[in-house]
Amino acid sequence: MITGGAGAGAGREVANEGFGVPELVAEAALLQARLDWSQGRLARLGERGEQG
């Protein structure tokens, strides 16, 4: 399995690191936070489009 993104060691191999449930829960929480942030940015862009 490969994980990561820009600034997170993109493309590094993690298959042998043995992630458990706590690590997977933390990763899911991080991904949800990134999604929430992105949706907030998109909403603000949409608001600007309606004004102009």
mmCIF file of the N, C-alpha and C atoms, coordinates in Angstrom:
data_MODEL
# 
_entry.id   MODEL 
# 
loop_
_atom_site.group_PDB 
_atom_site.id 
_atom_site.type_symbol 
_atom_site.label_atom_id 
_atom_site.label_alt_id 
_atom_site.label_comp_id 
_atom_site.label_asym_id 
_atom_site.label_entity_id 
_atom_site.label_seq_id 
_atom_site.pdbx_PDB_ins_code 
_atom_site.Cartn_x 
_atom_site.Cartn_y 
_atom_site.Cartn_z 
_atom_site.occupancy 
_atom_site.B_iso_or_equiv 
_atom_site.pdbx_formal_charge 
_atom_site.auth_seq_id 
_atom_site.auth_comp_id 
_atom_site.auth_asym_id 
_atom_site.auth_atom_id 
_atom_site.pdbx_PDB_model_num 
ATOM 1   N N  . MET A 1 1  ? 0.855   -1.181 0.000   1.00 0.00 ? 1  MET A N  1 
ATOM 2   C CA . MET A 1 1  ? 0.000   0.000  0.000   1.00 0.00 ? 1  MET A CA 1 
ATOM 3   C C  . MET A 1 1  ? 0.894   1.236  0.000   1.00 0.00 ? 1  MET A C  1 
ATOM 4   N N  . ILE A 1 2  ? 0.462   2.265  -0.698  1.00 0.00 ? 2  ILE A N  1 
ATOM 5   C CA . ILE A 1 2  ? 1.175   3.539  -0.753  1.00 0.00 ? 2  ILE A CA 1 
ATOM 6   C C  . ILE A 1 2  ? 0.272   4.602  -0.163  1.00 0.00 ? 2  ILE A C  1 
ATOM 7   N N  . THR A 1 3  ? 0.848   5.456  0.657   1.00 0.00 ? 3  THR A N  1 
ATOM 8   C CA . THR A 1 3  ? 0.069   6.530  1.271   1.00 0.00 ? 3  THR A CA 1 
ATOM 9   C C  . THR A 1 3  ? 0.834   7.827  1.158   1.00 0.00 ? 3  THR A C  1 
ATOM 10  N N  . GLY A 1 4  ? 0.192   8.902  1.532   1.00 0.00 ? 4  GLY A N  1 
ATOM 11  C CA . GLY A 1 4  ? 0.870   10.195 1.554   1.00 0.00 ? 4  GLY A CA 1 
ATOM 12  C C  . GLY A 1 4  ? 0.321   11.130 0.515   1.00 0.00 ? 4  GLY A C  1 
ATOM 13  N N  . GLY A 1 5  ? 0.823   12.318 0.535   1.00 0.00 ? 5  GLY A N  1 
ATOM 14  C CA . GLY A 1 5  ? 0.432   13.350 -0.407  1.00 0.00 ? 5  GLY A CA 1 
ATOM 15  C C  . GLY A 1 5  ? 1.518   14.397 -0.401  1.00 0.00 ? 5  GLY A C  1 
ATOM 16  N N  . ALA A 1 6  ? 1.245   15.507 -0.990  1.00 0.00 ? 6  ALA A N  1 
ATOM 17  C CA . ALA A 1 6  ? 2.235   16.582 -1.017  1.00 0.00 ? 6  ALA A CA 1 
ATOM 18  C C  . ALA A 1 6  ? 2.624   16.937 0.413   1.00 0.00 ? 6  ALA A C  1 
ATOM 19  N N  . GLY A 1 7  ? 3.889   16.903 0.688   1.00 0.00 ? 7  GLY A N  1 
ATOM 20  C CA . GLY A 1 7  ? 4.364   17.236 2.022   1.00 0.00 ? 7  GLY A CA 1 
ATOM 21  C C  . GLY A 1 7  ? 4.295   16.100 3.020   1.00 0.00 ? 7  GLY A C  1 
ATOM 22  N N  . ALA A 1 8  ? 3.796   14.950 2.601   1.00 0.00 ? 8  ALA A N  1 
ATOM 23  C CA . ALA A 1 8  ? 3.689   13.824 3.526   1.00 0.00 ? 8  ALA A CA 1 
ATOM 24  C C  . ALA A 1 8  ? 4.524   12.646 3.061   1.00 0.00 ? 8  ALA A C  1 
ATOM 25  N N  . GLY A 1 9  ? 5.619   12.920 2.353   1.00 0.00 ? 9  GLY A N  1 
ATOM 26  C CA . GLY A 1 9  ? 6.444   11.835 1.850   1.00 0.00 ? 9  GLY A CA 1 
ATOM 27  C C  . GLY A 1 9  ? 5.739   11.089 0.741   1.00 0.00 ? 9  GLY A C  1 
ATOM 28  N N  . ALA A 1 10 ? 5.260   11.811 -0.244  1.00 0.00 ? 10 ALA A N  1 
ATOM 29  C CA . ALA A 1 10 ? 4.438   11.238 -1.310  1.00 0.00 ? 10 ALA A CA 1 
ATOM 30  C C  . ALA A 1 10 ? 5.078   9.989  -1.891  1.00 0.00 ? 10 ALA A C  1 
ATOM 31  N N  . GLY A 1 11 ? 4.292   8.930  -1.978  1.00 0.00 ? 11 GLY A N  1 
ATOM 32  C CA . GLY A 1 11 ? 4.723   7.716  -2.625  1.00 0.00 ? 11 GLY A CA 1 
ATOM 33  C C  . GLY A 1 11 ? 5.596   6.814  -1.786  1.00 0.00 ? 11 GLY A C  1 
ATOM 34  N N  . ARG A 1 12 ? 5.677   7.031  -0.505  1.00 0.00 ? 12 ARG A N  1 
ATOM 35  C CA . ARG A 1 12 ? 6.531   6.155  0.286   1.00 0.00 ? 12 ARG A CA 1 
ATOM 36  C C  . ARG A 1 12 ? 5.808   4.853  0.600   1.00 0.00 ? 12 ARG A C  1 
ATOM 37  N N  . GLU A 1 13 ? 6.546   3.792  0.633   1.00 0.00 ? 13 GLU A N  1 
ATOM 38  C CA . GLU A 1 13 ? 5.988   2.475  0.902   1.00 0.00 ? 13 GLU A CA 1 
ATOM 39  C C  . GLU A 1 13 ? 5.699   2.337  2.395   1.00 0.00 ? 13 GLU A C  1 
ATOM 40  N N  . VAL A 1 14 ? 4.508   1.833  2.750   1.00 0.00 ? 14 VAL A N  1 
ATOM 41  C CA . VAL A 1 14 ? 4.152   1.672  4.153   1.00 0.00 ? 14 VAL A CA 1 
ATOM 42  C C  . VAL A 1 14 ? 3.594   0.284  4.443   1.00 0.00 ? 14 VAL A C  1 
ATOM 43  N N  . ALA A 1 15 ? 3.660   -0.630 3.500   1.00 0.00 ? 15 ALA A N  1 
ATOM 44  C CA . ALA A 1 15 ? 3.056   -1.944 3.670   1.00 0.00 ? 15 ALA A CA 1 
ATOM 45  C C  . ALA A 1 15 ? 3.646   -2.699 4.854   1.00 0.00 ? 15 ALA A C  1 
ATOM 46  N N  . ASN A 1 16 ? 4.905   -2.545 5.136   1.00 0.00 ? 16 ASN A N  1 
ATOM 47  C CA . ASN A 1 16 ? 5.550   -3.311 6.189   1.00 0.00 ? 16 ASN A CA 1 
ATOM 48  C C  . ASN A 1 16 ? 5.559   -2.606 7.533   1.00 0.00 ? 16 ASN A C  1 
ATOM 49  N N  . GLU A 1 17 ? 4.936   -1.453 7.628   1.00 0.00 ? 17 GLU A N  1 
ATOM 50  C CA . GLU A 1 17 ? 4.953   -0.715 8.884   1.00 0.00 ? 17 GLU A CA 1 
ATOM 51  C C  . GLU A 1 17 ? 3.901   -1.220 9.867   1.00 0.00 ? 17 GLU A C  1 
ATOM 52  N N  . GLY A 1 18 ? 2.954   -2.024 9.427   1.00 0.00 ? 18 GLY A N  1 
ATOM 53  C CA . GLY A 1 18 ? 1.986   -2.634 10.323  1.00 0.00 ? 18 GLY A CA 1 
ATOM 54  C C  . GLY A 1 18 ? 1.049   -1.668 11.008  1.00 0.00 ? 18 GLY A C  1 
ATOM 55  N N  . PHE A 1 19 ? 0.334   -0.871 10.247  1.00 0.00 ? 19 PHE A N  1 
ATOM 56  C CA . PHE A 1 19 ? -0.634  0.047  10.835  1.00 0.00 ? 19 PHE A CA 1 
ATOM 57  C C  . PHE A 1 19 ? -1.748  -0.736 11.513  1.00 0.00 ? 19 PHE A C  1 
ATOM 58  N N  . GLY A 1 20 ? -2.201  -0.231 12.646  1.00 0.00 ? 20 GLY A N  1 
ATOM 59  C CA . GLY A 1 20 ? -3.311  -0.833 13.363  1.00 0.00 ? 20 GLY A CA 1 
ATOM 60  C C  . GLY A 1 20 ? -4.525  0.072  13.289  1.00 0.00 ? 20 GLY A C  1 
ATOM 61  N N  . VAL A 1 21 ? -5.524  -0.278 14.056  1.00 0.00 ? 21 VAL A N  1 
ATOM 62  C CA . VAL A 1 21 ? -6.779  0.475  14.050  1.00 0.00 ? 21 VAL A CA 1 
ATOM 63  C C  . VAL A 1 21 ? -6.570  1.936  14.475  1.00 0.00 ? 21 VAL A C  1 
ATOM 64  N N  . PRO A 1 22 ? -5.811  2.230  15.520  1.00 0.00 ? 22 PRO A N  1 
ATOM 65  C CA . PRO A 1 22 ? -5.640  3.639  15.908  1.00 0.00 ? 22 PRO A CA 1 
ATOM 66  C C  . PRO A 1 22 ? -5.038  4.490  14.792  1.00 0.00 ? 22 PRO A C  1 
ATOM 67  N N  . GLU A 1 23 ? -4.063  3.930  14.072  1.00 0.00 ? 23 GLU A N  1 
ATOM 68  C CA . GLU A 1 23 ? -3.450  4.679  12.978  1.00 0.00 ? 23 GLU A CA 1 
ATOM 69  C C  . GLU A 1 23 ? -4.429  4.895  11.831  1.00 0.00 ? 23 GLU A C  1 
ATOM 70  N N  . LEU A 1 24 ? -5.235  3.893  11.551  1.00 0.00 ? 24 LEU A N  1 
ATOM 71  C CA . LEU A 1 24 ? -6.230  4.026  10.486  1.00 0.00 ? 24 LEU A CA 1 
ATOM 72  C C  . LEU A 1 24 ? -7.313  5.032  10.861  1.00 0.00 ? 24 LEU A C  1 
ATOM 73  N N  . VAL A 1 25 ? -7.707  5.059  12.112  1.00 0.00 ? 25 VAL A N  1 
ATOM 74  C CA . VAL A 1 25 ? -8.694  6.037  12.582  1.00 0.00 ? 25 VAL A CA 1 
ATOM 75  C C  . VAL A 1 25 ? -8.120  7.445  12.473  1.00 0.00 ? 25 VAL A C  1 
ATOM 76  N N  . ALA A 1 26 ? -6.860  7.612  12.846  1.00 0.00 ? 26 ALA A N  1 
ATOM 77  C CA . ALA A 1 26 ? -6.220  8.918  12.745  1.00 0.00 ? 26 ALA A CA 1 
ATOM 78  C C  . ALA A 1 26 ? -6.131  9.357  11.286  1.00 0.00 ? 26 ALA A C  1 
ATOM 79  N N  . GLU A 1 27 ? -5.791  8.444  10.392  1.00 0.00 ? 27 GLU A N  1 
ATOM 80  C CA . GLU A 1 27 ? -5.717  8.766  8.968   1.00 0.00 ? 27 GLU A CA 1 
ATOM 81  C C  . GLU A 1 27 ? -7.092  9.163  8.431   1.00 0.00 ? 27 GLU A C  1 
ATOM 82  N N  . ALA A 1 28 ? -8.132  8.446  8.828   1.00 0.00 ? 28 ALA A N  1 
ATOM 83  C CA . ALA A 1 28 ? -9.488  8.780  8.396   1.00 0.00 ? 28 ALA A CA 1 
ATOM 84  C C  . ALA A 1 28 ? -9.891  10.166 8.904   1.00 0.00 ? 28 ALA A C  1 
ATOM 85  N N  . ALA A 1 29 ? -9.524  10.491 10.133  1.00 0.00 ? 29 ALA A N  1 
ATOM 86  C CA . ALA A 1 29 ? -9.842  11.810 10.686  1.00 0.00 ? 29 ALA A CA 1 
ATOM 87  C C  . ALA A 1 29 ? -9.117  12.910 9.916   1.00 0.00 ? 29 ALA A C  1 
ATOM 88  N N  . LEU A 1 30 ? -7.868  12.662 9.561   1.00 0.00 ? 30 LEU A N  1 
ATOM 89  C CA . LEU A 1 30 ? -7.113  13.640 8.784   1.00 0.00 ? 30 LEU A CA 1 
ATOM 90  C C  . LEU A 1 30 ? -7.728  13.843 7.404   1.00 0.00 ? 30 LEU A C  1 
ATOM 91  N N  . LEU A 1 31 ? -8.109  12.762 6.764   1.00 0.00 ? 31 LEU A N  1 
ATOM 92  C CA . LEU A 1 31 ? -8.741  12.877 5.455   1.00 0.00 ? 31 LEU A CA 1 
ATOM 93  C C  . LEU A 1 31 ? -10.075 13.618 5.541   1.00 0.00 ? 31 LEU A C  1 
ATOM 94  N N  . GLN A 1 32 ? -10.847 13.377 6.602   1.00 0.00 ? 32 GLN A N  1 
ATOM 95  C CA . GLN A 1 32 ? -12.120 14.083 6.777   1.00 0.00 ? 32 GLN A CA 1 
ATOM 96  C C  . GLN A 1 32 ? -11.880 15.570 6.985   1.00 0.00 ? 32 GLN A C  1 
ATOM 97  N N  . ALA A 1 33 ? -10.857 15.912 7.757   1.00 0.00 ? 33 ALA A N  1 
ATOM 98  C CA . ALA A 1 33 ? -10.542 17.329 7.974   1.00 0.00 ? 33 ALA A CA 1 
ATOM 99  C C  . ALA A 1 33 ? -10.149 18.004 6.665   1.00 0.00 ? 33 ALA A C  1 
ATOM 100 N N  . ARG A 1 34 ? -9.360  17.307 5.840   1.00 0.00 ? 34 ARG A N  1 
ATOM 101 C CA . ARG A 1 34 ? -8.979  17.870 4.546   1.00 0.00 ? 34 ARG A CA 1 
ATOM 102 C C  . ARG A 1 34 ? -10.201 18.050 3.650   1.00 0.00 ? 34 ARG A C  1 
ATOM 103 N N  . LEU A 1 35 ? -11.106 17.093 3.678   1.00 0.00 ? 35 LEU A N  1 
ATOM 104 C CA . LEU A 1 35 ? -12.329 17.189 2.879   1.00 0.00 ? 35 LEU A CA 1 
ATOM 105 C C  . LEU A 1 35 ? -13.180 18.370 3.344   1.00 0.00 ? 35 LEU A C  1 
ATOM 106 N N  . ASP A 1 36 ? -13.341 18.510 4.655   1.00 0.00 ? 36 ASP A N  1 
ATOM 107 C CA . ASP A 1 36 ? -14.124 19.627 5.202   1.00 0.00 ? 36 ASP A CA 1 
ATOM 108 C C  . ASP A 1 36 ? -13.517 20.966 4.791   1.00 0.00 ? 36 ASP A C  1 
ATOM 109 N N  . TRP A 1 37 ? -12.181 21.069 4.866   1.00 0.00 ? 37 TRP A N  1 
ATOM 110 C CA . TRP A 1 37 ? -11.496 22.299 4.480   1.00 0.00 ? 37 TRP A CA 1 
ATOM 111 C C  . TRP A 1 37 ? -11.733 22.597 3.003   1.00 0.00 ? 37 TRP A C  1 
ATOM 112 N N  . SER A 1 38 ? -11.597 21.582 2.173   1.00 0.00 ? 38 SER A N  1 
ATOM 113 C CA . SER A 1 38 ? -11.780 21.758 0.724   1.00 0.00 ? 38 SER A CA 1 
ATOM 114 C C  . SER A 1 38 ? -13.209 22.172 0.393   1.00 0.00 ? 38 SER A C  1 
ATOM 115 N N  . GLN A 1 39 ? -14.177 21.559 1.051   1.00 0.00 ? 39 GLN A N  1 
ATOM 116 C CA . GLN A 1 39 ? -15.576 21.926 0.807   1.00 0.00 ? 39 GLN A CA 1 
ATOM 117 C C  . GLN A 1 39 ? -15.848 23.355 1.240   1.00 0.00 ? 39 GLN A C  1 
ATOM 118 N N  . GLY A 1 40 ? -15.228 23.798 2.324   1.00 0.00 ? 40 GLY A N  1 
ATOM 119 C CA . GLY A 1 40 ? -15.378 25.185 2.761   1.00 0.00 ? 40 GLY A CA 1 
ATOM 120 C C  . GLY A 1 40 ? -14.811 26.157 1.737   1.00 0.00 ? 40 GLY A C  1 
ATOM 121 N N  . ARG A 1 41 ? -13.648 25.809 1.180   1.00 0.00 ? 41 ARG A N  1 
ATOM 122 C CA . ARG A 1 41 ? -13.041 26.657 0.144   1.00 0.00 ? 41 ARG A CA 1 
ATOM 123 C C  . ARG A 1 41 ? -13.942 26.724 -1.086  1.00 0.00 ? 41 ARG A C  1 
ATOM 124 N N  . LEU A 1 42 ? -14.477 25.586 -1.503  1.00 0.00 ? 42 LEU A N  1 
ATOM 125 C CA . LEU A 1 42 ? -15.360 25.563 -2.665  1.00 0.00 ? 42 LEU A CA 1 
ATOM 126 C C  . LEU A 1 42 ? -16.622 26.388 -2.416  1.00 0.00 ? 42 LEU A C  1 
ATOM 127 N N  . ALA A 1 43 ? -17.155 26.316 -1.209  1.00 0.00 ? 43 ALA A N  1 
ATOM 128 C CA . ALA A 1 43 ? -18.352 27.093 -0.880  1.00 0.00 ? 43 ALA A CA 1 
ATOM 129 C C  . ALA A 1 43 ? -18.060 28.587 -0.976  1.00 0.00 ? 43 ALA A C  1 
ATOM 130 N N  . ARG A 1 44 ? -16.889 29.015 -0.479  1.00 0.00 ? 44 ARG A N  1 
ATOM 131 C CA . ARG A 1 44 ? -16.538 30.430 -0.574  1.00 0.00 ? 44 ARG A CA 1 
ATOM 132 C C  . ARG A 1 44 ? -16.354 30.867 -2.024  1.00 0.00 ? 44 ARG A C  1 
ATOM 133 N N  . LEU A 1 45 ? -15.776 30.006 -2.846  1.00 0.00 ? 45 LEU A N  1 
ATOM 134 C CA . LEU A 1 45 ? -15.630 30.332 -4.265  1.00 0.00 ? 45 LEU A CA 1 
ATOM 135 C C  . LEU A 1 45 ? -16.994 30.474 -4.926  1.00 0.00 ? 45 LEU A C  1 
ATOM 136 N N  . GLY A 1 46 ? -17.925 29.611 -4.549  1.00 0.00 ? 46 GLY A N  1 
ATOM 137 C CA . GLY A 1 46 ? -19.279 29.693 -5.088  1.00 0.00 ? 46 GLY A CA 1 
ATOM 138 C C  . GLY A 1 46 ? -19.979 30.987 -4.700  1.00 0.00 ? 46 GLY A C  1 
ATOM 139 N N  . GLU A 1 47 ? -19.758 31.434 -3.462  1.00 0.00 ? 47 GLU A N  1 
ATOM 140 C CA . GLU A 1 47 ? -20.360 32.675 -3.001  1.00 0.00 ? 47 GLU A CA 1 
ATOM 141 C C  . GLU A 1 47 ? -19.831 33.862 -3.802  1.00 0.00 ? 47 GLU A C  1 
ATOM 142 N N  . ARG A 1 48 ? -18.551 33.855 -4.100  1.00 0.00 ? 48 ARG A N  1 
ATOM 143 C CA . ARG A 1 48 ? -17.955 34.934 -4.910  1.00 0.00 ? 48 ARG A CA 1 
ATOM 144 C C  . ARG A 1 48 ? -18.551 34.956 -6.309  1.00 0.00 ? 48 ARG A C  1 
ATOM 145 N N  . GLY A 1 49 ? -18.808 33.791 -6.872  1.00 0.00 ? 49 GLY A N  1 
ATOM 146 C CA . GLY A 1 49 ? -19.359 33.693 -8.220  1.00 0.00 ? 49 GLY A CA 1 
ATOM 147 C C  . GLY A 1 49 ? -20.775 34.258 -8.300  1.00 0.00 ? 49 GLY A C  1 
ATOM 148 N N  . GLU A 1 50 ? -21.540 34.113 -7.223  1.00 0.00 ? 50 GLU A N  1 
ATOM 149 C CA . GLU A 1 50 ? -22.905 34.625 -7.213  1.00 0.00 ? 50 GLU A CA 1 
ATOM 150 C C  . GLU A 1 50 ? -22.923 36.142 -7.103  1.00 0.00 ? 50 GLU A C  1 
ATOM 151 N N  . GLN A 1 51 ? -21.914 36.732 -6.486  1.00 0.00 ? 51 GLN A N  1 
ATOM 152 C CA . GLN A 1 51 ? -21.875 38.180 -6.311  1.00 0.00 ? 51 GLN A CA 1 
ATOM 153 C C  . GLN A 1 51 ? -21.416 38.904 -7.573  1.00 0.00 ? 51 GLN A C  1 
ATOM 154 N N  . GLY A 1 52 ? -20.543 38.251 -8.362  1.00 0.00 ? 52 GLY A N  1 
ATOM 155 C CA . GLY A 1 52 ? -19.945 38.952 -9.493  1.00 0.00 ? 52 GLY A CA 1 
ATOM 156 C C  . GLY A 1 52 ? -20.504 38.557 -10.739 1.00 0.00 ? 52 GLY A C  1 
# 
